[in-house]
Amino acid sequence: MSVGRLEELRLRRGLSRKEIARMLNVHESTYGKYELGKRQLSPEMLQRIANFHEVSIDYLLGRTSNEKSPGIEPELEGLEGIDFAFIGDYKTLTERDKQTIREIARLLKERGPQ
């Protein structure tokens, strides 16, 4: 985890540690330890934080300075939290299939976690 990235992203949104911890459903001290690099993020929490800030996991881990995933199609902007791995290579799909997937993804994102 890149120490400093979590704090930077939180401050960009104008949130306190207490506020973001509440939004992510973790204790404030736990979130504080994430920011300070004193506690490792679980894969699930890493994904939740990446989705919340709409950045890639690679960015959170400090493996890239590019906040967005390099492979994201422009028409998928805003849907970064949806896992498209189940459809294979998105670029090889027909335009009709891409549109269907985008519509379903938007509905899932709007619905939120169940």
N, C-alpha and C positions, 0 to 999 in steps of 0.2 A: 504494500500500500504506500502510495506517495504521501508522506506526511505533509500536510499543508493544503492538499487539494480539497479535502472535505471541508476544511474551514473556509477556504476561498469560495467554494460553491455555496456554502451556507450563508456567508456574508453577502454574496451577490444578491441573494434573495431577501436580505435584511432580516434574517431569522436568528434568534438566540439558540443556544444549545438546547435549552428546555423546550422551545417551540418545535424544533426539528425532531427531537427525540420523541415528542408526543405524536407528531405526524407519522413517524416511522414505527411507532408502537414499541419503543425501547426505553429503558430507564435513562435519565439524563446522564448519570455517571458512566453508563455503558457507552453512550454515544461520545461522551468526552474522551473516553479511552480510545475509541476508534480514531478520533481526530488527532490524538497525541501519538498514535501508533503503539499504544500499550496493550491493545487487544486486537486480535485478528478477526476480520470480518468472515462470517460464514458465507458460503456461496449464495445462499438465499438473501442474506442482508446486502451483500455486494450488488446483487441484481436489483433489489428494492431501491437502494440508494442511487444506482445508475439510472433507473427508470424515473425516480423522483426528480433528479436534476437533468434528465434527458441528455446524458453523456454516455460514452462507451465505458465498458468495464476496463478496457486497456487504458483509457485516460485516467480512471480512478487509481489504477495500479501503477501509474507513472511510466507505462511502456510506450506512450505516445503523447505528443503535445496537442494532437488533433482531438478535440472533444467528441466529435461524431465518428461513428464507425466508417472506415473508408469505403466499405462496400454498399452503403445505403443508397438506394435509388432515390432520386429527387422526389418522386411521387410518394415515397414512403416517409418523408419528413414528418415528424410528429408522432410516428408510430414505432419509434425505436424500441419501446418496451415490449413489443410483440415478437415472439420467437417464430421466425419464418423457416426454421430448419426443416420442418416437416414437409415442405413443398419442394425441396431440392433447389435447383438453380433457377431462381426467379427470372433471370434474364431470358431463359429459353421458353417461357410460357407465352401463350397467345395474349394479345391485348385484352381480350374478353376475360380470360382467366385472371390476369393481373388485376383488372377492375373488380372482379368478384372478391378476390383476396383482400384488396384494399378496403372494400365495403365491410367485409366481415371483420377485419382488423379494427376498423374505426368503431364498429359496434362493440367489440370486445373491450376496447380501451375505454369507451364511454361508460360501459357497465362496471368496469373496475374489478378488483379482486372479489371473489366470492367466498 
